[in-house]
Amino acid sequence: MKLLHVLSLRLSAIGAIVFAFWAALFYFAIIDEINDEVDDSLEDHAETLIRRSLAGEPLPTETNYTNNQYYIHEVSARFAASRSHIRYEDSEVFIKDKNEFEPARTISYIFNDDRGRFFELMVYTPTIDKADLKAAVAYWIVALYGAFVVCIVLVNIVTLRKAMKPLHALLAWLDSYRLGGQNRKQPLQTDIYEFARLGDALRRSTERSESLYEQQKLFIANASHEMQTPLAVIQNRLEMLLDDGTLSEQQMGDVVKSLHTLKALTRTNRSLLLLCKIDNGQFTEAVPVSMAATIGRLLADMEMVYAHKEIKVETQTDRDMTAVMDESLASTLVSNLLKNAFVHCNNGGTITVSLTPASMTVANTGQGTPLDAQKIFQRFYHSPDKPSSTGLGLAIVEAICRLYGMTVGYRFEDGRHTFTVTQRASK
């Protein structure tokens, strides 16, 4: 979930809790204030009635054309002893003028006169309907909460998005960053302390990674280069030993096996050296190369080498693909794809090579299960049935494609292993 959405949800949830708590406090504060004002009025009216009653003065009529109305009657001493002498209550009373019951606030006094008689005076006044008040408060709280949520969304859109722009720019830069590639400078420009620290940490991390990567490339390139001469010397001496007639048959067999191992090591060394050169950008010349011509030249050699497998080759190269790249790398790209197809094609199988102006496809029949598409372009990975493979052929293909902005993909359809090189559309 996006940070923007997380913040919106959390702020909305916190807002709901705060508003609910505030609404409860607001409601009770209003009720307490209303009751306090009404009680003061009832107390004054009740005390006036009690004084006039005790003084023997005539009492006003019950209605008195005011909101405060009263009811007085004599009660027993036992009743007076069992009740609080002053009581405040919310109740419903019958309003004679309106002929209906209405919510009212009442105050009850119990007092006695000089003859020891006890009286209960009840003074009441119509008041607000607290149920209606609760509904009104709830309605406006919900409305206010809705406005609050809208404000949160607007704040998120305007403020948080603006505040998050440095982070989004940093993430976009990380997505496009390629170790060892021509990367643009980190775009982070912000006054936000946390983002500035994050950008600085990423800058230091990428600098360390680039340094280690360069050291690794330099080591592999130097090691591969330095190994070339000793490997050639060893191979030459082994071949000279084979010409020595004094070797026994077993010794000659051991020498031949050593030569095979040495040749495999030499191929691996050359492939690693080529990968280092590609990664280091040492192939700077780029000319338009006809893939149809390259395929035609290399395919003839491949068919001769693998003639014993009786492989049928089908070509569809009428629509040529022209790639602007180094000619030697173009040959390596096509050669590795064709060799991979011939090596892994079953005896009597079929290889199909097809071109379009934007793609080159090489497909072959072979083992009936798909390869691991996540690993086949990794260095030193090879299928279980070909342990003698260096595992660098497809890695070189992927490196060449990456160098020239092309993509290479693998899929398994209808029992055929298909590799497709796609050229980036020209602008």
ZIPENOR-V971710 format. One record per residue. N is the residue number from 1. PHI is phi in radians with two decimals (none if undefined). OMEGA is omega in whole degrees, -180 to 180 (999 if undefined). Layout:
N:PHI:OMEGA + N:PHI:OMEGA
This chain:
1:none:-179 + 2:-1.18:180 + 3:-1.03:179 + 4:-1.02:-179 + 5:-1.23:179 + 6:-1.06:179 + 7:-1.09:180 + 8:-1.09:-179 + 9:-1.12:-177 + 10:-1.19:178 + 11:-1.13:178 + 12:-1.13:180 + 13:-1.13:178 + 14:-1.10:178 + 15:-1.07:180 + 16:-1.10:-180 + 17:-1.14:-179 + 18:-1.10:-179 + 19:-1.17:178 + 20:-1.12:179 + 21:-1.12:180 + 22:-1.12:-180 + 23:-1.11:179 + 24:-1.11:179 + 25:-1.10:-179 + 26:-1.11:-179 + 27:-1.11:-178 + 28:-1.17:177 + 29:-1.16:179 + 30:-1.13:-179 + 31:-1.05:-180 + 32:-1.10:-180 + 33:-1.18:179 + 34:-1.10:-179 + 35:-1.07:-179 + 36:-1.12:179 + 37:-1.16:-179 + 38:-1.16:-179 + 39:-1.09:178 + 40:-1.07:180 + 41:-1.14:-180 + 42:-1.17:179 + 43:-1.07:-180 + 44:-1.05:-179 + 45:-1.16:-179 + 46:-1.13:-180 + 47:-1.14:177 + 48:-1.10:180 + 49:-1.11:-179 + 50:-1.14:-179 + 51:-1.09:-179 + 52:-1.17:179 + 53:-1.15:-179 + 54:-1.21:179 + 55:-1.47:179 + 56:1.38:179 + 57:-1.41:179 + 58:-1.15:179 + 59:-1.58:177 + 60:-1.20:177 + 61:-1.07:-175 + 62:-1.10:-178 + 63:-1.41:177 + 64:1.02:178 + 65:0.97:176 + 66:-2.20:178 + 67:-1.22:-179 + 68:-1.44:177 + 69:-2.17:-174 + 70:-2.50:176 + 71:-2.57:-178 + 72:-2.26:177 + 73:-2.71:-178 + 74:-1.43:178 + 75:-2.25:-178 + 76:-1.39:179 + 77:-1.12:179 + 78:-1.11:179 + 79:-1.11:180 + 80:-1.13:-180 + 81:-1.27:-176 + 82:-1.53:-177 + 83:-2.12:173 + 84:-1.20:-174 + 85:-1.30:175 + 86:-2.31:-178 + 87:-2.34:175 + 88:-2.02:-177 + 89:-2.52:168 + 90:-1.83:-177 + 91:-2.66:174 + 92:-1.96:-179 + 93:-2.17:-180 + 94:-1.53:178 + 95:-1.65:-175 + 96:-1.10:-178 + 97:-1.07:-179 + 98:-1.71:179 + 99:0.98:180 + 100:-2.80:177 + 101:-1.55:178 + 102:-2.39:175 + 103:-1.09:-178 + 104:-2.55:174 + 105:-1.84:-175 + 106:-2.14:172 + 107:-2.26:-179 + 108:-2.04:177 + 109:-2.06:170 + 110:-2.00:-177 + 111:-2.46:179 + 112:-2.30:180 + 113:-1.64:-176 + 114:-1.25:178 + 115:-1.72:175 + 116:1.47:178 + 117:-1.47:-179 + 118:-1.85:179 + 119:-2.26:173 + 120:-2.00:177 + 121:-1.89:177 + 122:-2.06:178 + 123:-1.96:-179 + 124:-2.42:177 + 125:-2.49:177 + 126:-1.02:-179 + 127:-2.32:-178 + 128:-1.23:175 + 129:-1.45:-175 + 130:-1.13:176 + 131:-1.13:177 + 132:-1.13:179 + 133:-1.11:178 + 134:-1.05:180 + 135:-1.10:180 + 136:-1.13:178 + 137:-1.08:179 + 138:-1.06:-180 + 139:-1.04:-177 + 140:-1.27:175 + 141:-1.16:178 + 142:-1.08:179 + 143:-1.10:179 + 144:-1.15:178 + 145:-1.14:176 + 146:-1.05:177 + 147:-1.11:179 + 148:-1.12:179 + 149:-1.11:178 + 150:-1.05:179 + 151:-1.12:178 + 152:-1.06:180 + 153:-1.06:180 + 154:-1.11:178 + 155:-1.09:178 + 156:-1.06:-178 + 157:-1.11:-174 + 158:-1.45:-171 + 159:-1.48:-176 + 160:-1.15:179 + 161:-1.07:178 + 162:-1.15:-180 + 163:-1.19:-178 + 164:-1.50:-178 + 165:-0.97:177 + 166:-1.04:179 + 167:-1.16:178 + 168:-1.10:178 + 169:-1.11:179 + 170:-1.17:179 + 171:-1.13:178 + 172:-1.09:178 + 173:-1.14:178 + 174:-1.14:179 + 175:-1.08:-177 + 176:-1.56:-176 + 177:-1.27:178 + 178:-2.24:-179 + 179:-1.07:179 + 180:1.48:-178 + 181:-1.65:177 + 182:-1.51:-176 + 183:-1.69:177 + 184:-1.30:-178 + 185:-1.17:180 + 186:-0.99:-172 + 187:-1.51:-171 + 188:-1.20:174 + 189:-2.37:-175 + 190:-2.66:174 + 191:-1.71:180 + 192:-1.32:-172 + 193:-1.04:-176 + 194:-1.12:179 + 195:-1.15:178 + 196:-1.10:178 + 197:-1.15:178 + 198:-1.09:179 + 199:-1.09:179 + 200:-1.15:179 + 201:-1.13:179 + 202:-1.16:179 + 203:-1.08:179 + 204:-1.12:-180 + 205:-1.13:180 + 206:-1.18:178 + 207:-1.12:177 + 208:-1.12:-179 + 209:-1.11:179 + 210:-1.11:180 + 211:-1.11:179 + 212:-1.12:180 + 213:-1.11:178 + 214:-1.13:178 + 215:-1.10:179 + 216:-1.12:179 + 217:-1.09:-180 + 218:-1.12:179 + 219:-1.11:-179 + 220:-1.11:-179 + 221:-1.11:-180 + 222:-1.14:-180 + 223:-1.09:-180 + 224:-1.10:-179 + 225:-1.16:-178 + 226:-1.19:-179 + 227:-1.39:-176 + 228:-1.02:-176 + 229:-1.15:178 + 230:-1.02:179 + 231:-1.12:179 + 232:-1.13:179 + 233:-1.13:180 + 234:-1.09:-180 + 235:-1.09:-180 + 236:-1.11:-179 + 237:-1.18:178 + 238:-1.15:178 + 239:-1.16:176 + 240:-1.17:178 + 241:-1.11:180 + 242:-1.12:179 + 243:-1.40:-180 + 244:-1.39:-177 + 245:-1.30:-178 + 246:-1.46:-178 + 247:-1.28:175 + 248:-1.34:-179 + 249:-1.11:179 + 250:-1.15:179 + 251:-1.12:178 + 252:-1.10:177 + 253:-1.11:178 + 254:-1.14:179 + 255:-1.15:179 + 256:-1.09:178 + 257:-1.09:179 + 258:-1.13:178 + 259:-1.10:178 + 260:-1.07:179 + 261:-1.12:-180 + 262:-1.14:179 + 263:-1.14:177 + 264:-1.10:178 + 265:-1.13:179 + 266:-1.13:178 + 267:-1.07:179 + 268:-1.09:180 + 269:-1.09:179 + 270:-1.13:179 + 271:-1.14:178 + 272:-1.11:179 + 273:-1.12:178 + 274:-1.14:178 + 275:-1.08:179 + 276:-1.10:179 + 277:-1.12:178 + 278:-1.14:-180 + 279:-1.11:-179 + 280:-1.48:178 + 281:1.17:-177 + 282:-1.44:177 + 283:-1.70:-174 + 284:-1.72:-179 + 285:-1.36:179 + 286:-2.40:179 + 287:-2.31:176 + 288:-1.11:-179 + 289:-2.07:177 + 290:-1.44:179 + 291:-1.21:178 + 292:-1.11:179 + 293:-1.15:179 + 294:-1.11:179 + 295:-1.10:-179 + 296:-1.05:-179 + 297:-1.20:-176 + 298:-1.39:-176 + 299:-1.12:180 + 300:-1.07:179 + 301:-1.15:-179 + 302:-1.10:-179 + 303:-1.10:178 + 304:-1.21:-178 + 305:-1.14:-176 + 306:-1.86:-179 + 307:-1.11:-178 + 308:-1.16:-179 + 309:-1.53:177 + 310:0.88:-179 + 311:-1.54:176 + 312:-1.59:-178 + 313:-1.95:178 + 314:-2.01:-180 + 315:-2.12:175 + 316:-2.33:-173 + 317:-2.05:179 + 318:-1.11:179 + 319:-1.63:-171 + 320:-1.23:173 + 321:-1.95:179 + 322:-1.87:-179 + 323:-2.04:177 + 324:-1.58:-176 + 325:-2.86:176 + 326:-1.18:-175 + 327:-1.10:-179 + 328:-1.16:178 + 329:-1.25:175 + 330:-1.08:177 + 331:-1.11:179 + 332:-1.12:179 + 333:-1.03:-179 + 334:-1.17:-178 + 335:-1.04:-179 + 336:-1.16:179 + 337:-1.18:180 + 338:-1.18:180 + 339:-1.11:178 + 340:-1.04:180 + 341:-1.16:-179 + 342:-1.17:-178 + 343:-1.12:-175 + 344:-1.68:178 + 345:-1.34:179 + 346:-1.30:178 + 347:-1.03:-178 + 348:1.33:-179 + 349:-1.44:-175 + 350:-2.27:173 + 351:-2.08:179 + 352:-2.08:177 + 353:-2.07:-178 + 354:-2.35:-179 + 355:-2.24:165 + 356:-2.29:179 + 357:-1.00:-177 + 358:-2.04:-176 + 359:-2.68:174 + 360:-2.30:-177 + 361:-2.17:176 + 362:-2.19:-178 + 363:-2.20:178 + 364:-2.53:171 + 365:-1.38:-178 + 366:3.13:180 + 367:-1.04:-171 + 368:-1.43:179 + 369:-2.10:-179 + 370:-1.21:175 + 371:-1.44:178 + 372:-1.36:-176 + 373:-1.11:-179 + 374:-1.46:-173 + 375:-2.10:-170 + 376:-1.13:179 + 377:-1.71:176 + 378:-1.42:-179 + 379:-1.20:178 + 380:1.21:174 + 381:-1.60:175 + 382:-2.49:-179 + 383:-1.17:-176 + 384:-1.03:-176 + 385:-1.46:179 + 386:-2.26:-177 + 387:-1.18:-178 + 388:-1.39:-179 + 389:-1.18:178 + 390:-1.28:-179 + 391:1.31:-178 + 392:-2.03:-176 + 393:-1.05:-179 + 394:-1.27:175 + 395:-1.12:177 + 396:-1.18:177 + 397:-1.02:-179 + 398:-1.14:180 + 399:-1.17:179 + 400:-1.14:179 + 401:-1.07:-180 + 402:-1.12:-179 + 403:-1.09:-176 + 404:-1.87:174 + 405:1.24:176 + 406:-1.73:177 + 407:-2.17:176 + 408:-2.17:-178 + 409:-2.32:180 + 410:-2.20:172 + 411:-2.60:180 + 412:-2.13:-177 + 413:-2.39:176 + 414:0.91:177 + 415:1.30:-178 + 416:-2.10:176 + 417:-1.58:-172 + 418:-2.11:175 + 419:-2.00:-177 + 420:-2.20:174 + 421:-1.75:-177 + 422:-2.00:-179 + 423:-1.56:180 + 424:-1.16:-179 + 425:-1.12:179 + 426:-1.34:-178 + 427:-1.51:999
